[in-house]
Amino acid sequence: IKIWRLITSFICYGKLSLNFLFACYFAYYGISKVELELFDRKTYADFISLVLYLWVTILIGAAILDLYFLGDAFTFAMLYIWCKRKPFEMIKFFFGLQIKSEF
């Protein structure tokens, strides 16, 4: 078994394009919001266990559905968790667009 394939499937977002830039932005935004706002230093192990749980769950789903690139699934899972825990936060996107996290 090639262990490196389990990790690289989560960091691949495709070719360098506008979609790639949006995916990188949302990955950074979602992971940093969950890490910094939902977990503090005392519960950092909980954040790591959340990441491992999502990683294993997405890998099992990918094996069943025959998916190869899992970066978007992980990013949207982190964004979903943050939006459900902070439903009335305002999210600022590019060009000044603001929406509530609960949409």
NUDOPA-874913 format. One record per atom (N, C-alpha, C): x, y, z negated. Coordinates in steps of 0.1 Angstrom, whole numbers, padded with zeros to 4 digits, always signed. Example, Ala and Ser with C-alpha at 12.3 -4.5 7.8 and 13.67 -1.06 7.14 Angstrom:
<sites>
+0132-0057-0078/+0123-0045-0078/+0132-0033-0078/+0128-0022-0071/+0137-0011-0071/+0129+0000-0079/
</sites>
This chain:
<sites>
+0009-0012+0000/+0000+0000+0000/+0009+0012+0000/+0005+0022+0007/+0012+0035+0008/+0006+0045-0001/+0012+0048-0013/+0006+0057-0023/+0005+0071-0018/+0015+0075-0010/+0015+0089-0005/+0003+0093+0003/-0004+0083+0009/-0016+0086+0016/-0028+0090+0007/-0028+0085-0005/-0038+0089-0014/-0037+0103-0018/-0025+0109-0018/-0023+0123-0023/-0024+0132-0011/-0018+0129+0000/-0018+0138+0012/-0032+0140+0018/-0041+0130+0016/-0054+0132+0022/-0062+0144+0015/-0058+0148+0003/-0064+0159-0004/-0058+0172-0001/-0047+0173+0005/-0040+0186+0008/-0040+0189+0023/-0046+0181+0031/-0047+0183+0045/-0060+0190+0049/-0058+0202+0055/-0070+0210+0059/-0070+0212+0074/-0062+0205+0082/-0062+0206+0096/-0052+0216+0101/-0054+0219+0114/-0044+0228+0121/-0045+0243+0115/-0035+0250+0117/-0035+0264+0113/-0045+0272+0121/-0056+0276+0115/-0066+0284+0121/-0074+0292+0111/-0084+0299+0115/-0092+0306+0105/-0099+0297+0095/-0103+0285+0100/-0109+0275+0091/-0099+0271+0081/-0087+0269+0085/-0076+0265+0075/-0074+0276+0065/-0074+0289+0069/-0072+0300+0059/-0084+0300+0049/-0096+0299+0054/-0108+0299+0045/-0107+0287+0035/-0103+0275+0040/-0102+0263+0032/-0091+0265+0021/-0080+0271+0025/-0069+0274+0015/-0074+0284+0004/-0081+0294+0009/-0086+0304+0000/-0096+0298-0010/-0106+0290-0005/-0116+0284-0014/-0110+0274-0023/-0099+0267-0019/-0093+0257-0027/-0086+0265-0039/-0079+0275-0036/-0072+0283-0046/-0082+0289-0055/-0093+0295-0050/-0103+0302-0058/-0110+0292-0067/-0115+0281-0061/-0122+0271-0069/-0114+0265-0080/-0102+0260-0077/-0094+0253-0087/-0090+0263-0098/-0086+0275-0094/-0082+0285-0104/-0093+0289-0113/-0105+0291-0108/-0117+0295-0116/-0120+0284-0126/-0121+0272-0121/-0124+0261-0130/-0113+0260-0141/-0101+0260-0137/-0090+0259-0147/-0090+0270-0157/-0091+0283-0153/-0089+0294-0162/-0101+0298-0169/-0113+0296-0164/-0125+0300-0170/-0133+0290-0178/-0132+0277-0174/-0140+0267-0180/-0132+0259-0190/-0118+0259-0189/-0110+0252-0198/-0100+0261-0204/-0097+0260-0217/-0086+0268-0223/-0074+0259-0226/-0064+0264-0232/-0052+0256-0234/-0054+0244-0243/-0063+0245-0252/-0066+0233-0261/-0072+0222-0253/-0079+0225-0243/-0087+0214-0236/-0081+0212-0222/-0068+0215-0220/-0062+0213-0207/-0062+0199-0202/-0061+0189-0212/-0062+0175-0209/-0076+0172-0203/-0086+0179-0207/-0099+0177-0201/-0100+0181-0186/-0092+0192-0183/-0091+0196-0169/-0084+0186-0161/-0073+0180-0166/-0066+0170-0159/-0075+0158-0157/-0083+0154-0167/-0091+0142-0166/-0103+0145-0156/-0107+0158-0155/-0117+0161-0145/-0111+0160-0131/-0099+0165-0129/-0093+0164-0116/-0091+0149-0112/-0086+0141-0121/-0084+0126-0119/-0098+0120-0116/-0108+0123-0123/-0121+0117-0121/-0126+0121-0107/-0125+0134-0103/-0129+0138-0090/-0121+0131-0079/-0108+0129-0081/-0099+0123-0072/-0104+0108-0069/-0106+0101-0080/-0110+0087-0079/-0124+0086-0073/-0133+0094-0077/-0147+0093-0072/-0147+0096-0057/-0139+0107-0052/-0139+0110-0038/-0132+0099-0030/-0122+0093-0036/-0115+0082-0029/-0124+0070-0027/-0132+0067-0037/-0142+0056-0036/-0152+0059-0025/-0158+0072-0026/-0167+0076-0016/-0161+0076-0002/-0149+0080+0000/-0142+0080+0013/-0140+0066+0018/-0137+0057+0009/-0135+0043+0014/-0148+0037+0019/-0159+0040+0012/-0172+0035+0016/-0177+0042+0029/-0175+0055+0031/-0179+0062+0042/-0169+0063+0054/-0157+0057+0051/-0147+0057+0061/-0142+0071+0065/-0139+0080+0055/-0134+0093+0057/-0119+0094+0055/-0113+0103+0062/-0098+0104+0061/-0093+0116+0054/-0099+0128+0056/-0095+0140+0051/-0104+0145+0040/-0099+0146+0028/-0107+0148+0016/-0105+0161+0009/-0097+0170+0015/-0094+0183+0009/-0107+0191+0007/-0115+0192+0017/-0128+0200+0016/-0137+0194+0006/-0138+0181+0004/-0147+0175-0006/-0142+0179-0020/-0129+0178-0022/-0124+0182-0035/-0126+0196-0038/-0124+0205-0028/-0126+0219-0030/-0140+0223-0033/-0149+0217-0026/-0164+0220-0028/-0169+0214-0041/-0163+0203-0046/-0166+0197-0059/-0162+0207-0070/-0150+0212-0069/-0146+0222-0079/-0154+0235-0079/-0158+0240-0067/-0166+0252-0066/-0180+0249-0071/-0185+0237-0069/-0199+0233-0074/-0199+0233-0089/-0189+0227-0095/-0188+0227-0109/-0187+0241-0115/-0179+0249-0109/-0178+0263-0114/-0191+0271-0113/-0198+0269-0101/-0210+0276-0099/-0221+0272-0108/-0221+0259-0112/-0232+0254-0121/-0229+0258-0135/-0216+0260-0139/-0213+0264-0153/-0214+0279-0154/-0212+0287-0144/-0213+0301-0144/-0223+0306-0133/-0236+0304-0135/-0245+0307-0125/-0248+0322-0122/-0244+0331-0130/-0247+0345-0128/-0235+0354-0125/-0224+0347-0122/-0211+0354-0119/-0212+0360-0104/-0206+0371-0102/-0206+0376-0088/-0193+0372-0082/-0194+0366-0070/-0182+0362-0062/-0179+0372-0051/-0167+0376-0051/-0163+0386-0040/-0156+0378-0029/-0161+0379-0017/-0155+0373-0006/-0146+0384+0002/-0142+0379+0013/-0134+0389+0022/-0143+0400+0026/-0138+0411+0029/-0145+0423+0035/-0155+0428+0025/-0154+0426+0012/-0163+0432+0002/-0177+0425+0001/-0179+0414+0007/-0192+0407+0005/-0193+0401-0009/-0204+0404-0016/-0206+0398-0029/-0219+0391-0030/-0218+0379-0036/-0231+0371-0038/-0230+0365-0052/-0241+0361-0058/-0241+0354-0070/-0236+0340-0068/-0230+0334-0079/-0225+0320-0077/-0237+0310-0076/-0249+0314-0081/-0260+0305-0080/-0268+0310-0068/-0267+0302-0057/-0275+0306-0045/-0283+0295-0040/
</sites>
